[in-house]
Amino acid sequence: MRVTNSALDVIGNSTYVNLKTFKHHNLDFKLEQYNLTGSVKDKNALYFINKAKQQGLLAEGGTIIESSSGNFGIALTVVGRQLGHRVKIVIDNKTSRSMKRLLEIYGAEILEIGSEHCDDAGSMQKARMAYAKKVQEETPNSWYACQHLNPMTSEVHYHTTALEIEKQYNGAPDIIVVGVSTAGQLSGISRFFREKYPNTKIWGVDVKGSGVFTKDRHPYKMTGLGLSFTPPAFQWDLIDRAFCVSDELSFSLCYYLAKEEGLFMGASSGAVMSATLNGLQTEASGQTVCMISADSGQRYLDTVFNAQWLQENNINIFNEKECLQQIDKVIEHKKVLNEQIV
Ligand SMILES: Cc1ncc(COP(=O)(O)O)c(C=O)c1O
């Protein structure tokens, strides 16, 4: 068994599981939940902090500030504190109890904004970012990581996740399916494979109601995926197909994967699975597909996996047969010209 000198060594090179219930293709989930704090964002935290230090943006013992209601906030807190920094995380009052509790346990200083900051589609992302910027300006010796606008969100996956996939497949799979929010994973992985393995197709997945692929925004319950604007890391020429999946179908597939495959994964993994099954309907059989599963279902015990929360939010969990019918309803956005989508 491997013994490491630092908790930070438990970041990167997560494991893969091949799904047994889908026979026509070779479907693998890359399980990023086996990183130190349980998500893909550990790699972002380590890369952002080391690079900010190299560039003189973050001094020894300086304070790290970020807006995040989830995985990146937790990862930055753990990695930041291990490297000797104070960490302030801006959340909003929709942040789930368990995410907030984890931030507290790991030692984040939490700053919370209220729902008066919601925009018309119910998002507080821009308000949280503006607040984080203000806190940074008022905090001496501090640095605002700003994952939503920072090019490091893409660089990190070009240098880590993409190489991990190349190593695993001894080259490249036929298709890589990635969820989007900052589009860091999508663009980092895509730029690497576009350069080295141009035949590999890259599919992007978002939640219905988010503003990454379209302007057709409305409130949604998914956390992890989605953003109220198109992030700078996203460009249409980095993807071959773009899918939007409903909260209900994404959550339902998480239940399916837990029961039938023994894989307890977060909400965005259900969306990735739904989009994959929809997209494969128009591909030849026998594709090797690498799907990125960004985190674990443990993060969602008081939301997606809580019957009362589902009822309060009017969300119905589909059974296996209903899931298969709903897969046909996944929306695919096609690019017409560079910027145009339908
Ligand atoms: C669970 C989960 N899935 C997917 C994503 C999307 O990742 P990215 O920000 O690299 O687009 C995130 C981002 O926070 C996430 O937390």
The ligand as an SDF file (V2000), in Angstrom:
LIG
                    3D

 16 16  0  0  0  0  0  0  0  0999 V2000
  -19.7290   18.2760   -9.5300 C   0  0  0  0  0  0  0  0  0  0  0  0
  -19.2280   19.1240  -10.6470 C   0  0  0  0  0  0  0  0  0  0  0  0
  -19.3650   18.7010  -11.9040 N   0  0  0  0  0  0  0  0  0  0  0  0
  -18.9430   19.4360  -12.9530 C   0  0  0  0  0  0  0  0  0  0  0  0
  -18.3660   20.6740  -12.7760 C   0  0  0  0  0  0  0  0  0  0  0  0
  -17.9490   21.4860  -13.9750 C   0  0  0  0  0  0  0  0  0  0  0  0
  -16.5680   21.7440  -13.9830 O   0  0  0  0  0  0  0  0  0  0  0  0
  -15.8930   22.9790  -14.6880 P   0  0  0  0  0  0  0  0  0  0  0  0
  -15.9850   24.1340  -13.7390 O   0  0  0  0  0  0  0  0  0  0  0  0
  -14.4910   22.5400  -14.9340 O   0  0  0  0  0  0  0  0  0  0  0  0
  -16.6450   23.2810  -15.9590 O   0  0  0  0  0  0  0  0  0  0  0  0
  -18.1980   21.1450  -11.4690 C   0  0  0  0  0  0  0  0  0  0  0  0
  -17.6330   22.4580  -11.2300 C   0  0  0  0  0  0  0  0  0  0  0  0
  -17.6830   22.9940  -10.1400 O   0  0  0  0  0  0  0  0  0  0  0  0
  -18.6290   20.3540  -10.3780 C   0  0  0  0  0  0  0  0  0  0  0  0
  -18.4880   20.7700   -9.0940 O   0  0  0  0  0  0  0  0  0  0  0  0
  1  2  1  0
  2  3  1  0
  2 15  2  0
  3  4  2  0
  4  5  1  0
  5  6  1  0
  5 12  2  0
  6  7  1  0
  7  8  1  0
  8  9  2  0
  8 10  1  0
  8 11  1  0
 12 13  1  0
 12 15  1  0
 13 14  2  0
 15 16  1  0
M  END
$$$$
